[in-house]
Amino acid sequence: MMEVKEAVIRILKEAGKPLHASEITKLMIEAGLWESDGKTLEDTVSAQLQLDIQSNGDQSPFMLVAPMTFGLRDFAVEVPDSTDSTDTAAPDRVAPNAPSANGRLSFTDCAEKVLEEFGGKRPMHYWDITEKALEMGWLITSGKTPQTSMLTLLITEIKRKRKRGERPRFVHYGHGYFGLSEWTRRGLALQIEQHNEQVRKALRERLLAMTPGEFEELISQLLLEMGFEAVEVTRLSGDGGIDVRGILVIGEVIRIKMAVQVKKWKSNIQAPIVQQVGGSLGAHEQGLIITSSDFSPGAIKEAAQPDKTPIALMNGEQLVLLLMEHDIGVHRSTHDLFEVDEEFAVKDS
C-alpha cells in the first residue's frame, strides 16, 4: 500500500484534472493504492491534503481549487472565479514554485528558466515569458489562459515570499514586466536579504530558549492566526501527550478537529512520538506535531502510514517561516527602495 499523499498524486496525475476528495478516495481504494478502516475516509483524505497545503505552502504538491476539491500544482485548471457569480472561467489555478511530482516544471519555474536563458538581464512581459515557455516545450498545460495564470502565479509567489521575509525569485517592474531578483542582488537589497536570514536564525534560537509552557502558548497564538478556532491548551489534562486542541477552519466552509502535540526539542522527533499522538486522537480528529527541531525518517514514514489516521508534521524551519508570515515574534520595518531604471537615459539634445 502507498502512503496517502503518494497515492493521491498518482490518482490526480492519471486524472489530469482536480477531483473531489470523495472521488479521489474512491479511485484510490478501487486501484488498491490505499485502504483504511475509518468511517469518514474522504474527510481523512481531505484533511491530510489541507494540512499539507497549510503547513508547506508553496512547497506542497497539492492545491485547493474548490471546497474539498484538489489538484496538483502543475496542472492548469479552470475554476469558477470567487469574485464573480457567473460561469466565466477564471485563470488557471496552480501553486507556484518547485518542479512537480511528475517531473514537469511549474509555471514559475518556467518563468525563471525563460528569463535566465532569454532575458539577457532585462525584464520581459509575462505574455512573452509564457509564449517562450510554451514554444520551448517547458510549460505543459491544458488550460485556456496560460498567460493569465503566469501573471497570477508570479505575483502570488512574490507576495508570499515577501510576507515570509524571504527574497522572491522575481521582481515585478509594473505593466506586466518581470525580471529575476538575482539581476539586482546587490547593495541595500542584498543587505535586507542577509538581515532577514539572520532574523530567522535569531528567531529559531529564541524558540529554543523558551520554556515548554511558553512554547505551547506561542503555538496556540500561531494556530489562531492560521485560522484555528476554539484553541485550548490541554497540557495538564493527562490526555496522552496532546498539548493543544482546536478546530481548523478553512474558507469558512471546512472545519477540521485537530489535536496538536508541541515539542520544544533540539533532537529530532522519532517514530514513537508519532505513534503516541496517533493513539491519543479522538473521534474524527486529525493529528499535528509541531517541533522546534526536525523529524527522523522513521517519524516521517510513521506519520503517513496508509492504515492509520495521517499525522501532519511541522519542523522548526517551517515554524519560523509561519511565525514571520503571521508577524509573530517579529515586526516589519518597511522602507521604499529606489533603483535607477537602466532603460532610462538622457537623450542628446
Protein Blocks (a to p, Z undefined) as FASTA:
>chain_A
ZZfklmmmmmmmmnopacdfklmmmmmmmnopaccfbfblmlmmmmmmmmmmmmnmmmpc
bdcfbghiacdfkbccddddfkbcbfbdcdddddehiddfkopacfklmmmmmmmmmnno
pacdfklmmmmmmmnomagcfbfblmlmmmmmmmmmmmmmmmnopacfbdcebjhiacdf
klmggcjllmmmmmmmmmmmmmmmmmmmpcfklmmmmmmmmmmmnopahiacfklnonoo
pabdcdddehhlaccdddddddddfbdcdfklmmmmmmmpcehiacddddfbbcdfklmm
mmmofkbccdddddfklmmmmmmmnogoiacdddddddddfkbccddZZ
